[in-house]
Amino acid sequence: MNEHGFVKSVHRHLPNDTFKWKIHDTYTGGVPDAMYAGPAGILFVEYKYTKLPKKPTTQIKLGLSALQLDWLDKMHLYNVLTGVIIGSPLGGIILTDKDWYKDLFLQEFEHGLDAREISAWIYSAVNKR
């Protein structure tokens, strides 16, 4: 699987009443991959897909650019819900509240979420007050 396939698998499980926009902006660097909206608010998500290292002590690099970090940090400062969702062969993890700066290792993915669980989190974030 790759990032595109991972995002599609997550979107496939989102209920139809959740607004979703797969953003493709070639003019503005750093814009997150997707925006979701519902009665409780708006959520911006940057998606990444990674192969996992064999050694549990190897740090996993997210590959977020300086522009992506700036965008996520600015929206977080403005109290807009933001997240980085990382997919892997073991499942996905969701990083919020600037957790995209913490060091990640293999153990973070031991209980990875499947696409249905990630979709449920997105739905809850934009629909539950």
Salt bridges, closest charged atoms under 4 A:
ASP33 OD1 - LYS22 NZ 4.00
GLU46 OE2 - LYS48 NZ 3.79
ASP70 OD2 - LYS74 NZ 3.90
ASP97 OD1 - HIS76 NE2 3.78
GLU108 OE1 - LYS102 NZ 3.67
